Amino acid sequence: TQVSLEMRMACGFGVCYGCSVKTVSGNKRVCCEGPVFSMQEVDWHDL
């Protein structure tokens, strides 16, 4: 199962890490590595 996340993006191309989300494999940027993530990958306690 996949989810699409929406975060505020300051720069829109990954430089500022303002849209980062915590995952089981570390922080990922919604604007670059997302916005679609595996539901099991996202650390839901951090959101």
MARMARDREN-311928 format. One record per residue: y, x, z of N, C-alpha, C in turn; residue number from 1. Coordinates in Angstrom, 3 decimals. Layout:
+----------+----------+----------+----------+----------+----------+----------+----------+----------+-----+
:   nnorth :    neast :      nup :  canorth :   caeast :     caup :   cnorth :    ceast :      cup : seq :
+----------+----------+----------+----------+----------+----------+----------+----------+----------+-----+
:        Y :        X :        Z :        Y :        X :        Z :        Y :        X :        Z : NUM :
...
+----------+----------+----------+----------+----------+----------+----------+----------+----------+-----+
***
This chain:
+----------+----------+----------+----------+----------+----------+----------+----------+----------+-----+
:   nnorth :    neast :      nup :  canorth :   caeast :     caup :   cnorth :    ceast :      cup : seq :
+----------+----------+----------+----------+----------+----------+----------+----------+----------+-----+
:   -1.179 :    0.839 :    0.000 :    0.000 :    0.000 :    0.000 :    1.241 :    0.883 :    0.000 :   1 :
:    2.215 :    0.495 :   -0.783 :    3.454 :    1.252 :   -0.872 :    4.631 :    0.399 :   -0.423 :   2 :
:    5.668 :    1.080 :    0.050 :    6.899 :    0.410 :    0.459 :    8.076 :    1.099 :   -0.222 :   3 :
:    9.127 :    0.337 :   -0.448 :   10.359 :    0.876 :   -1.006 :   11.408 :    0.861 :    0.101 :   4 :
:   11.957 :    2.035 :    0.403 :   12.937 :    2.158 :    1.481 :   14.349 :    2.231 :    0.915 :   5 :
:   15.279 :    1.723 :    1.687 :   16.689 :    1.784 :    1.313 :   17.455 :    2.402 :    2.474 :   6 :
:   18.157 :    3.481 :    2.208 :   18.943 :    4.169 :    3.226 :   20.344 :    4.409 :    2.665 :   7 :
:   21.303 :    4.603 :    3.555 :   22.640 :    5.009 :    3.100 :   22.540 :    6.413 :    2.525 :   8 :
:   23.115 :    6.583 :    1.368 :   23.056 :    7.879 :    0.697 :   24.468 :    8.407 :    0.527 :   9 :
:   24.739 :    9.529 :    1.145 :   26.076 :   10.113 :    1.053 :   26.286 :   10.815 :   -0.290 :  10 :
:   25.310 :   11.617 :   -0.705 :   25.499 :   12.386 :   -1.935 :   24.713 :   11.816 :   -3.117 :  11 :
:   23.537 :   11.238 :   -2.857 :   22.736 :   10.641 :   -3.926 :   21.837 :   11.596 :   -4.679 :  12 :
:   21.871 :   12.895 :   -4.353 :   20.974 :   13.821 :   -5.044 :   20.321 :   14.846 :   -4.122 :  13 :
:   20.258 :   14.584 :   -2.821 :   19.418 :   15.351 :   -1.908 :   20.016 :   16.531 :   -1.187 :  14 :
:   21.278 :   16.817 :   -1.376 :   21.881 :   17.995 :   -0.757 :   22.178 :   17.785 :    0.728 :  15 :
:   22.611 :   16.597 :    1.102 :   23.109 :   16.377 :    2.469 :   22.034 :   15.935 :    3.470 :  16 :
:   20.871 :   15.503 :    3.001 :   19.787 :   15.000 :    3.861 :   20.224 :   13.794 :    4.698 :  17 :
:   21.246 :   13.069 :    4.267 :   21.700 :   11.881 :    4.982 :   20.737 :   10.714 :    4.867 :  18 :
:   19.869 :   10.747 :    3.879 :   18.926 :    9.649 :    3.656 :   17.504 :   10.035 :    4.043 :  19 :
:   17.345 :   11.076 :    4.843 :   15.993 :   11.543 :    5.164 :   15.265 :   10.561 :    6.070 :  20 :
:   13.964 :   10.494 :    5.859 :   13.085 :    9.639 :    6.645 :   11.917 :   10.500 :    7.125 :  21 :
:   11.500 :   10.291 :    8.361 :   10.410 :   11.075 :    8.929 :    9.075 :   10.546 :    8.412 :  22 :
:    8.223 :   11.457 :    7.927 :    6.888 :   11.097 :    7.455 :    5.861 :   11.974 :    8.161 :  23 :
:    4.592 :   11.682 :    7.938 :    3.539 :   12.479 :    8.569 :    3.536 :   13.913 :    8.055 :  24 :
:    4.117 :   14.158 :    6.889 :    4.172 :   15.514 :    6.342 :    5.575 :   16.114 :    6.419 :  25 :
:    6.395 :   15.624 :    7.348 :    7.746 :   16.147 :    7.526 :    8.793 :   15.194 :    6.980 :  26 :
:   10.044 :   15.618 :    7.056 :   11.142 :   14.780 :    6.562 :   11.161 :   14.768 :    5.041 :  27 :
:   11.427 :   13.589 :    4.482 :   11.566 :   13.442 :    3.038 :   12.846 :   12.682 :    2.758 :  28 :
:   13.450 :   12.985 :    1.616 :   14.707 :   12.346 :    1.226 :   14.415 :   11.106 :    0.380 :  29 :
:   14.999 :    9.983 :    0.793 :   14.790 :    8.731 :    0.067 :   15.343 :    8.845 :   -1.356 :  30 :
:   16.446 :    9.561 :   -1.527 :   17.069 :    9.657 :   -2.852 :   16.307 :   10.568 :   -3.813 :  31 :
:   15.471 :   11.475 :   -3.313 :   14.748 :   12.407 :   -4.189 :   13.241 :   12.155 :   -4.200 :  32 :
:   12.606 :   12.205 :   -3.044 :   11.160 :   12.019 :   -2.969 :   10.772 :   10.542 :   -2.953 :  33 :
:   11.717 :    9.674 :   -2.753 :   11.471 :    8.225 :   -2.710 :   12.163 :    7.542 :   -3.857 :  34 :
:   12.457 :    6.291 :   -3.725 :   12.458 :    5.460 :   -2.528 :   11.101 :    4.844 :   -2.191 :  35 :
:   10.079 :    5.064 :   -3.042 :    8.766 :    4.465 :   -2.794 :    7.878 :    5.474 :   -2.078 :  36 :
:    7.319 :    5.035 :   -0.943 :    6.436 :    5.867 :   -0.133 :    5.170 :    5.093 :    0.202 :  37 :
:    4.111 :    5.815 :    0.491 :    2.900 :    5.184 :    1.007 :    3.206 :    4.640 :    2.393 :  38 :
:    2.742 :    3.448 :    2.675 :    3.014 :    2.814 :    3.965 :    2.448 :    3.638 :    5.125 :  39 :
:    1.324 :    4.309 :    4.899 :    0.698 :    5.115 :    5.939 :    1.437 :    6.429 :    6.174 :  40 :
:    2.241 :    6.843 :    5.220 :    2.954 :    8.119 :    5.308 :    4.199 :    8.045 :    6.191 :  41 :
:    4.849 :    6.899 :    6.242 :    6.121 :    6.746 :    6.949 :    5.896 :    6.660 :    8.457 :  42 :
:    6.723 :    7.382 :    9.221 :    6.700 :    7.288 :   10.684 :    7.566 :    6.095 :   11.080 :  43 :
:    6.940 :    4.951 :   11.268 :    7.652 :    3.702 :   11.514 :    8.355 :    3.686 :   12.868 :  44 :
:    7.932 :    4.520 :   13.804 :    8.578 :    4.574 :   15.120 :    9.958 :    5.214 :   15.023 :  45 :
:   10.191 :    5.975 :   13.978 :   11.463 :    6.673 :   13.802 :   12.526 :    5.786 :   13.146 :  46 :
:   12.131 :    4.726 :   12.484 :   13.101 :    3.887 :   11.764 :   13.799 :    2.911 :   12.660 :  47 :
+----------+----------+----------+----------+----------+----------+----------+----------+----------+-----+
***
